[in-house]
C-alpha cells in the first residue's frame, strides 16, 4: 500500500511529537541537581577577593595543602537557608575546611545573614561582581565544590546540600582525599 503525499505529510507531525515525548521522558528521569562540570579533575580557578570577615585578600593559595569545600551562597538565596544548618554541623565537626563564596550580594546583608544563621566558614570570599562564580561555572546558588590538597576540583553539587549527599557522597570523598594526603 502506497501512502499518498498528503497522508505522508500528515505523519511527520506525529513522528516529531513522538520523538519529543521520548526526549522529555528521558529528561524527567535525570537528577536535576546533577549537572556535570567540565572542571572536575581540573585545577580550581584562581581568585583573589576580599574576605568578608576581615577585609584582607583571600586567594585559592590560602587553602593549598588542605581538602576544602567551596560553598557558593548569598543572603538573598532562599535555598541557602535550607542547607545552612548542615554546613554549621559540618564545620563544628572539624572534618573539612569550609570556604564561602558570597555571590553577587550586598556586604551588610551577608554579615546580617551570617549573624542570624551562624557562620560555618573559615573564610568568606566576596564575589560582588560574580566573575569568580562564572570562572567556577556557577549556575546559581547554592553550589558546592570539593577541592583537594593540590587545588583540583573533585566534586560539584548544584542546589542545596542535604544529609544524604553529605553522608553518602561528600564525606566519603573527603576521607579518601585526606587518606591520600597521609
C-alpha positions in Angstrom: 0.0 0.0 0.0 1.5 3.3 -1.1 0.9 6.4 1.0 -0.3 9.4 -0.8 1.7 12.6 -0.5 -0.9 14.2 1.7 -1.0 11.3 4.2 2.8 11.2 4.2 2.9 14.9 5.2 0.3 14.2 8.0 2.5 11.6 9.6 5.5 13.9 10.1 4.0 15.9 13.0 3.2 12.7 14.8 6.7 11.4 14.3 8.2 14.6 15.6 5.7 14.6 18.6 6.8 11.0 19.5 10.5 12.0 19.3 9.9 14.9 21.6 7.9 12.8 24.0 10.8 10.3 24.3 13.3 13.0 25.0 11.0 14.5 27.6 10.6 11.1 29.3 14.4 10.6 29.3 15.0 14.0 30.8 12.4 13.6 33.6 14.3 10.5 34.8 17.5 12.5 35.4 18.5 14.2 38.6 18.2 18.0 38.0 20.9 18.6 40.7 23.4 16.5 38.9 24.9 18.8 36.3 28.2 17.6 35.0 31.1 20.0 35.4 33.9 20.3 32.9 36.1 21.4 35.9 36.0 18.0 37.7 39.6 16.8 37.9 41.0 20.1 36.8 42.6 22.9 38.8 40.2 25.1 40.7 40.2 28.6 39.1 42.4 31.1 40.8 40.9 34.0 42.6 41.9 36.9 44.8 39.0 38.5 46.6 38.4 40.5 49.8 37.4 38.4 52.8 34.0 39.3 54.3 35.2 38.9 57.8 38.5 40.8 58.0 38.7 42.6 54.6 42.1 41.1 53.8 42.6 39.5 50.4 41.8 35.8 50.1 43.1 33.5 47.3 42.9 29.9 46.4 46.5 29.5 47.5 45.4 30.2 51.1 43.8 26.8 51.1 46.7 24.9 49.5 47.5 21.7 51.2 44.0 21.3 52.6 40.9 19.5 51.4 38.3 22.2 51.4 34.7 22.8 50.4 33.8 25.9 48.5 30.2 26.8 49.2 28.6 29.5 46.9 25.9 31.3 48.8 24.1 34.6 49.2 21.8 36.3 51.7 19.1 36.6 49.0 19.2 32.8 48.4 16.2 31.0 49.9 17.7 27.5 49.3 20.9 28.6 51.2 18.8 28.8 54.4 17.8 25.1 53.8 21.4 23.8 53.6 23.0 26.2 56.1 22.3 24.1 59.3 24.1 21.2 57.7 27.1 23.4 56.9 27.2 24.6 60.5 27.2 21.0 61.7 29.9 20.0 59.2 32.0 23.0 60.3 31.6 22.1 64.0 32.8 18.6 63.3 36.1 20.0 62.1 36.3 17.3 59.3 36.9 19.8 56.5 37.7 23.4 55.9 34.7 25.3 54.6 35.2 28.4 52.5 32.3 30.6 51.5 32.0 32.4 48.2 29.4 35.2 48.8 28.0 35.6 45.4 26.6 38.9 44.0 25.5 40.0 47.4 25.4 43.2 49.5 28.1 43.0 52.1 25.9 44.3 55.0 23.2 41.8 54.1 25.7 39.0 54.1 27.0 39.9 57.5 23.5 40.2 59.0 22.5 36.8 57.4 25.5 35.1 59.0 24.7 36.7 62.4 21.2 35.3 62.1 22.0 31.8 60.7 25.5 31.1 62.1 28.9 31.1 60.3 30.3 27.8 59.2 33.0 29.4 57.1 36.7 29.7 57.9 37.0 32.2 55.1 34.4 34.1 53.1 35.5 35.5 49.7 33.3 38.3 48.5 32.4 37.9 44.8 30.3 41.0 44.3 30.6 41.1 40.5 30.1 37.3 40.1 33.2 36.9 38.0 34.7 34.2 40.1 31.4 32.4 40.1 31.5 32.5 36.4 35.0 31.0 36.4 33.7 28.1 38.5 30.8 27.6 36.2 28.2 28.5 38.8 24.6 28.1 37.5 23.1 29.6 40.6 23.2 29.5 44.4 23.8 27.4 46.3 26.5 25.3 44.8 29.3 23.4 46.5 32.7 22.3 45.2 35.1 19.9 46.9 38.7 20.8 46.2 41.7 18.5 47.1 45.0 19.4 48.7 46.6 20.2 45.3 43.8 22.6 44.3 41.9 20.3 41.9 38.1 20.2 41.9 37.0 16.6 42.8 33.2 17.1 43.2 30.5 19.6 42.4 26.9 19.8 43.7 24.3 22.1 42.3 21.5 23.1 44.7 21.1 22.8 48.5 23.0 20.1 50.2 21.1 17.5 52.2 22.1 14.9 54.8 22.2 12.1 52.2 24.5 14.0 49.8 26.8 14.9 52.7 26.9 11.4 54.2 26.9 9.3 51.0 29.0 11.4 48.6 30.9 14.3 50.2 32.2 12.7 53.5 33.4 9.5 51.9 35.3 11.6 49.2 36.7 13.9 51.9 38.0 10.9 53.8 39.5 9.3 50.7 41.3 12.6 49.8 42.6 13.0 53.3 43.9 9.4 53.3 45.8 10.1 50.1 47.4 13.1 51.8 48.9 10.9 54.6 
